[in-house]
Amino acid sequence: MPSLVARRLCPDLIILPGRFDRYEFYSQKFHSIISDITPAYEPLGLDEVFCDLSSLRRLDAEPMTVARVIHSRLRDEQGLNCGIGVAKNKLFAKFGSKRAKPKVENGVLVPGPEVLWVDSRLERHLLDTLPVRALWGVGPATSKKLEGLGLRYVRDLVAVDPTYLAAHLGRSAATTLIGFSKGDDPRPVSVDRVTKSVGHEETFAVSVVEPDELRRHCRRHSAVVARTLRSNSTVARTISVVIKFDDMTSMRRSQTVNFGLDDEEAIEAIALALMDSVSLRGAVRLFGVTASNLSERGGASVQMSFNVDTEASVADFSRVIQADRSALRDAIDEIRARYGRSAVGRGLDIDKGEIRVERQRGSHAFGPQAEGVNDSQ
């Protein structure tokens, strides 16, 4: 449930700030345990992976046995519970992991099976009973389209004409969803996934109404994205911003340049211009900056520019900053690598007399810390 809806339903709701450093710590432990058992796994985020256990057959390791070992180690070594689905493909493994978790019935927490094998009988049951929104990649907008076409359940997709569905969703999405409805999912476990974008977005604990405050968040997000790009030795040629309002509508703007970007102020200039192109018709509940169209940093150079007048475009300004500040960026990154992230920063990074340099995805999962909330726990 979105925090905005939760606040409306419960005005006295207290939302505690997230502690991303703790999430990251346990995520590293989690991935370490997974890699101990099999190197063939695909991370989906902090706390979720797909594992390919086929390589363990040579060790006579049964998939359910391996899954129980993973579950036991997470519980015993980290004190973490989880749900694990064991199946023939990603589609059913995802379904299985959800059914393996605890659930609430009549206000009471009911334990799940923890590790669940999705056999052919359960496969059939899932495909016959699940709504279309349960399928991978079907969000609110796509679900609404499908339901408008009379396609409410996964089973409804089996007999639909692919051409008809493609006219509404596109050929690729139509082919994928019809395949899913039949239990087909050819996606492999991608061990070496190529990063296609770097983004930083937050849902604010208190919706933002002042443009100047939103600009401050834009600068902060741009800085996080820039630092993440440099830590990955990549540059980006496309910058995007996304703004979601309290009425749940959203706007996205993008700009592509012909040179690589990994500088805070260079990315910030483009992101601010994109933000300013959006009419802020109400309070903003979510804001994000994303860099895409990535390439390796070493192979991307920017020509120096001179005598750029005050009428220069935002892209021209970003080009100058990107080229002129190369040595400064490297020096700051080296200082932080040696003495810590808070050893040096910009004025924007100073909070209550201390330098606070955020990591990607932010210090708090629910946006900037609300004033007066104690984060020392």
Residue pairs with C-beta under 8 A, 6 or more apart in sequence:
2 203
2 248
2 285
3 15
3 203
3 205
3 285
3 366
4 203
4 207
4 246
4 285
6 13
6 15
7 13
7 15
15 205
15 366
15 370
16 373
17 205
17 363
17 364
17 365
17 366
17 369
17 370
17 373
17 375
18 363
18 364
18 365
18 366
19 363
19 364
19 375
20 359
20 361
20 362
20 363
20 364
20 365
21 359
21 363
23 46
23 47
23 365
24 46
24 359
26 47
26 78
26 80
27 46
27 47
29 77
29 78
30 46
30 47
30 74
30 78
30 80
31 43
31 49
33 70
33 73
33 74
33 77
33 78
34 41
34 49
34 51
34 70
35 41
36 73
37 51
37 66
37 69
37 70
37 73
38 51
38 52
38 53
38 55
38 56
38 66
39 191
40 51
40 52
40 53
40 54
40 55
40 189
40 191
41 49
41 50
41 51
41 52
41 189
41 191
42 49
42 50
42 51
42 52
42 189
42 190
42 191
42 193
43 49
43 193
44 50
47 82
50 90
50 93
50 189
51 70
51 189
52 188
52 189
52 191
53 61
53 63
53 66
53 86
56 63
56 66
63 86
63 117
64 86
64 115
64 117
67 84
67 86
67 115
68 115
70 84
71 82
71 84
71 114
71 115
74 80
74 81
74 82
75 81
81 102
81 114
82 101
82 114
83 96
83 97
83 98
83 99
83 100
83 101
83 112
83 114
83 115
83 116
84 96
84 97
84 100
84 114
84 115
84 116
85 92
85 93
85 94
85 95
85 96
85 97
85 98
85 99
85 100
85 116
85 118
86 93
86 96
86 115
86 116
86 117
86 118
87 93
87 95
87 96
87 117
87 118
87 123
88 118
89 183
89 184
89 185
89 186
89 187
90 136
90 185
90 187
90 189
91 135
91 136
91 180
91 183
91 185
92 118
92 123
92 126
92 183
92 185
93 118
94 136
95 118
95 126
95 130
95 134
96 116
96 117
96 118
96 122
97 116
99 112
99 113
99 116
100 112
100 113
100 114
100 115
100 116
101 112
102 109
102 110
102 111
102 112
103 109
103 110
103 112
104 110
118 126
123 183
126 154
127 154
127 155
127 181
127 182
127 183
128 153
128 154
128 155
129 153
129 155
130 153
130 154
131 143
131 152
131 153
131 154
132 138
132 143
132 146
132 147
132 151
132 152
132 153
132 154
132 156
132 157
132 177
133 139
133 140
133 143
134 154
135 154
135 177
135 180
135 181
136 180
137 173
137 176
137 177
138 146
138 177
142 169
142 173
145 168
145 169
146 152
146 157
146 169
149 165
149 168
150 156
151 157
151 160
154 180
154 181
155 181
156 181
157 165
157 177
157 178
157 180
157 181
158 178
158 181
158 182
160 178
162 174
162 175
162 178
165 174
165 177
165 178
166 173
166 174
166 175
168 174
169 177
179 185
179 186
195 232
195 234
195 294
196 292
196 294
197 236
197 290
197 291
197 292
197 294
198 225
198 228
198 229
198 232
198 234
198 236
198 290
198 291
198 292
198 294
198 360
199 225
199 288
199 289
199 290
199 291
200 221
200 224
200 225
200 228
200 288
200 289
200 290
200 360
200 361
200 362
201 221
201 242
201 286
201 287
201 288
201 289
201 290
202 217
202 221
202 286
202 287
202 288
202 362
202 364
202 366
202 367
202 368
203 244
203 285
203 286
203 366
203 367
204 284
204 285
204 286
204 287
204 366
204 367
204 368
205 364
205 366
205 367
205 368
205 369
205 370
206 370
207 246
207 283
207 284
207 285
208 214
208 217
208 283
208 284
208 285
208 287
209 282
209 283
209 284
211 280
214 275
214 280
214 284
214 287
215 272
215 275
216 348
217 287
217 368
218 241
218 268
218 271
218 272
218 275
218 287
218 289
219 268
219 272
219 348
220 348
220 358
221 271
221 287
221 288
221 289
222 264
222 267
222 268
222 271
222 272
222 289
223 264
223 268
223 346
223 348
223 349
223 358
224 289
224 358
224 359
224 360
224 362
225 267
225 289
225 290
225 291
225 360
226 261
226 262
226 263
226 264
226 266
226 267
226 268
226 291
227 264
227 333
227 357
227 359
227 360
228 359
228 360
229 235
229 236
229 261
229 262
229 291
229 294
229 297
230 262
230 297
230 329
230 333
233 296
233 297
233 298
234 262
234 294
234 295
234 296
234 297
235 260
235 261
235 262
235 294
235 295
235 296
235 297
235 300
236 260
236 261
236 262
236 267
236 291
236 292
236 293
236 294
237 256
237 257
237 258
237 259
237 260
237 261
237 293
237 294
237 295
238 254
238 255
238 256
238 257
238 291
238 292
238 293
239 254
239 255
239 257
239 261
239 267
239 270
239 271
239 274
239 289
239 290
239 291
240 252
240 253
240 254
240 255
240 274
240 289
240 290
240 291
240 292
241 252
241 253
241 254
241 271
241 274
241 275
241 278
241 287
241 288
241 289
241 290
242 250
242 251
242 252
242 286
242 287
242 288
242 290
243 250
243 251
243 252
243 275
243 278
243 280
243 284
243 286
243 287
244 250
244 284
244 285
244 286
244 287
245 281
245 282
245 283
245 284
245 285
246 282
246 283
246 284
246 285
247 282
250 286
251 278
253 274
253 275
253 277
253 278
254 274
255 270
255 273
255 274
255 314
255 315
256 293
257 270
257 315
257 318
257 319
259 300
259 302
259 303
259 319
259 322
260 295
260 297
260 300
260 302
260 322
261 267
261 270
261 291
261 318
261 322
262 297
262 322
262 329
263 318
263 321
263 322
263 325
263 329
264 346
265 321
265 325
266 317
266 318
266 319
266 321
266 322
266 325
267 289
267 291
267 318
269 314
269 317
269 318
269 321
270 314
270 315
270 318
271 289
273 314
302 319
302 322
302 323
303 319
303 323
304 323
304 324
305 316
305 319
305 320
305 323
308 316
308 317
308 320
312 320
332 344
335 343
335 344
336 343
336 344
336 357
341 357
341 359
342 354
342 355
342 356
342 357
343 355
344 355
345 355
345 356
345 357
349 355
349 356
349 357
350 356
356 363
362 368
363 369
364 375
369 375
